[in-house]
Amino acid sequence: MLRTMQKGFTLIELMIVVAIIGILAAIALPAYQDYTARSQMSEAMTLASGAKGAVTETFSNNGVWPSSNVSAGLAAAADIKGKYVDNVNAAGGHIIATMKSSGVAAGISGATLTLSPITHSGSIEWKCKKDGSKDAKFYPASCRG
């Protein structure tokens, strides 16, 4: 008597595969959401860093920090924006990038990133500070300290 060989997967094998895929998705999704928030926050650092030159030059030429974007020779705060950044404001030497309230990752909605100047014997060093209410993991490494 000839027996036919059964081919294919059993139901339990398929259920195990589905369970493994579910576990991997549960791990990957939060990691991806954190990555998305960090990449959106990097836009704030890029736009804020772009204003450092004008603020530094104004201080070097006048001996005082600019009081506004206009006095630093920058566009108005509302005009310096990106896909995720609402505005970049330069006042008193500090450069503050504010994230949008919608259309960004939930963990950084309305967050601010501040670049503050520190003068050392004629040279200027910029220190990044994060918004106190937001999780540090979303900020660039230089802002987490």
Contacts in CASP RR format, 6 or more apart in sequence:
PFRMAT RR
TARGET T0000
AUTHOR 0000-0000-0000
METHOD contacts of the structure
MODEL  1
MLRTMQKGFTLIELMIVVAIIGILAAIALPAYQDYTARSQMSEAMTLASG
AKGAVTETFSNNGVWPSSNVSAGLAAAADIKGKYVDNVNAAGGHIIATMK
SSGVAAGISGATLTLSPITHSGSIEWKCKKDGSKDAKFYPASCRG
33 105 0 8 1.000
34 137 0 8 1.000
34 138 0 8 1.000
36 105 0 8 1.000
37 104 0 8 1.000
37 105 0 8 1.000
37 106 0 8 1.000
37 107 0 8 1.000
37 108 0 8 1.000
37 138 0 8 1.000
38 137 0 8 1.000
38 138 0 8 1.000
38 139 0 8 1.000
38 140 0 8 1.000
40 84 0 8 1.000
40 99 0 8 1.000
40 104 0 8 1.000
40 105 0 8 1.000
40 108 0 8 1.000
41 84 0 8 1.000
41 99 0 8 1.000
41 108 0 8 1.000
41 111 0 8 1.000
41 113 0 8 1.000
41 138 0 8 1.000
41 139 0 8 1.000
41 140 0 8 1.000
42 140 0 8 1.000
43 82 0 8 1.000
43 83 0 8 1.000
43 84 0 8 1.000
43 85 0 8 1.000
44 84 0 8 1.000
44 85 0 8 1.000
44 88 0 8 1.000
44 97 0 8 1.000
44 98 0 8 1.000
44 99 0 8 1.000
44 111 0 8 1.000
44 113 0 8 1.000
45 97 0 8 1.000
45 113 0 8 1.000
45 128 0 8 1.000
45 140 0 8 1.000
45 143 0 8 1.000
47 80 0 8 1.000
47 81 0 8 1.000
47 82 0 8 1.000
47 85 0 8 1.000
47 88 0 8 1.000
47 97 0 8 1.000
48 88 0 8 1.000
48 95 0 8 1.000
48 96 0 8 1.000
48 97 0 8 1.000
48 113 0 8 1.000
48 114 0 8 1.000
48 115 0 8 1.000
49 115 0 8 1.000
51 69 0 8 1.000
51 72 0 8 1.000
51 74 0 8 1.000
51 80 0 8 1.000
51 88 0 8 1.000
51 90 0 8 1.000
51 95 0 8 1.000
51 115 0 8 1.000
52 95 0 8 1.000
52 115 0 8 1.000
52 126 0 8 1.000
54 66 0 8 1.000
54 72 0 8 1.000
54 73 0 8 1.000
54 74 0 8 1.000
54 90 0 8 1.000
55 65 0 8 1.000
55 66 0 8 1.000
55 72 0 8 1.000
55 74 0 8 1.000
55 90 0 8 1.000
55 93 0 8 1.000
55 95 0 8 1.000
55 117 0 8 1.000
56 117 0 8 1.000
56 124 0 8 1.000
58 65 0 8 1.000
58 66 0 8 1.000
58 71 0 8 1.000
58 72 0 8 1.000
58 73 0 8 1.000
59 65 0 8 1.000
59 66 0 8 1.000
59 93 0 8 1.000
59 117 0 8 1.000
59 124 0 8 1.000
65 92 0 8 1.000
65 93 0 8 1.000
65 117 0 8 1.000
66 72 0 8 1.000
66 73 0 8 1.000
66 90 0 8 1.000
66 91 0 8 1.000
66 92 0 8 1.000
66 93 0 8 1.000
67 91 0 8 1.000
67 92 0 8 1.000
68 89 0 8 1.000
68 90 0 8 1.000
68 91 0 8 1.000
69 75 0 8 1.000
69 76 0 8 1.000
69 77 0 8 1.000
69 80 0 8 1.000
69 88 0 8 1.000
69 89 0 8 1.000
69 90 0 8 1.000
69 91 0 8 1.000
70 76 0 8 1.000
72 90 0 8 1.000
74 80 0 8 1.000
74 88 0 8 1.000
74 90 0 8 1.000
77 87 0 8 1.000
77 88 0 8 1.000
77 89 0 8 1.000
77 90 0 8 1.000
78 87 0 8 1.000
80 87 0 8 1.000
80 88 0 8 1.000
81 87 0 8 1.000
81 88 0 8 1.000
84 99 0 8 1.000
84 100 0 8 1.000
84 103 0 8 1.000
84 104 0 8 1.000
84 108 0 8 1.000
85 97 0 8 1.000
85 98 0 8 1.000
85 99 0 8 1.000
85 100 0 8 1.000
86 98 0 8 1.000
86 99 0 8 1.000
86 100 0 8 1.000
86 101 0 8 1.000
86 110 0 8 1.000
87 97 0 8 1.000
87 98 0 8 1.000
88 95 0 8 1.000
88 96 0 8 1.000
88 97 0 8 1.000
88 98 0 8 1.000
89 95 0 8 1.000
89 96 0 8 1.000
89 98 0 8 1.000
90 96 0 8 1.000
93 116 0 8 1.000
93 117 0 8 1.000
94 114 0 8 1.000
94 115 0 8 1.000
94 116 0 8 1.000
94 117 0 8 1.000
95 114 0 8 1.000
95 115 0 8 1.000
96 112 0 8 1.000
96 113 0 8 1.000
96 114 0 8 1.000
96 115 0 8 1.000
97 112 0 8 1.000
97 113 0 8 1.000
97 114 0 8 1.000
98 110 0 8 1.000
98 111 0 8 1.000
98 112 0 8 1.000
99 108 0 8 1.000
99 109 0 8 1.000
99 110 0 8 1.000
99 111 0 8 1.000
99 112 0 8 1.000
99 113 0 8 1.000
100 109 0 8 1.000
100 110 0 8 1.000
101 109 0 8 1.000
101 110 0 8 1.000
102 109 0 8 1.000
103 109 0 8 1.000
104 110 0 8 1.000
105 138 0 8 1.000
107 134 0 8 1.000
107 135 0 8 1.000
107 138 0 8 1.000
108 134 0 8 1.000
108 138 0 8 1.000
110 131 0 8 1.000
111 130 0 8 1.000
111 131 0 8 1.000
111 133 0 8 1.000
111 134 0 8 1.000
111 138 0 8 1.000
112 131 0 8 1.000
113 128 0 8 1.000
113 129 0 8 1.000
113 130 0 8 1.000
113 131 0 8 1.000
113 139 0 8 1.000
113 140 0 8 1.000
113 143 0 8 1.000
114 128 0 8 1.000
114 129 0 8 1.000
114 130 0 8 1.000
115 126 0 8 1.000
115 127 0 8 1.000
115 128 0 8 1.000
115 129 0 8 1.000
116 126 0 8 1.000
116 127 0 8 1.000
116 128 0 8 1.000
116 129 0 8 1.000
117 124 0 8 1.000
117 125 0 8 1.000
117 126 0 8 1.000
117 127 0 8 1.000
118 124 0 8 1.000
118 125 0 8 1.000
118 126 0 8 1.000
118 127 0 8 1.000
119 125 0 8 1.000
128 139 0 8 1.000
128 140 0 8 1.000
128 142 0 8 1.000
128 143 0 8 1.000
129 143 0 8 1.000
130 136 0 8 1.000
130 139 0 8 1.000
130 143 0 8 1.000
130 144 0 8 1.000
136 143 0 8 1.000
136 144 0 8 1.000
136 145 0 8 1.000
137 144 0 8 1.000
END
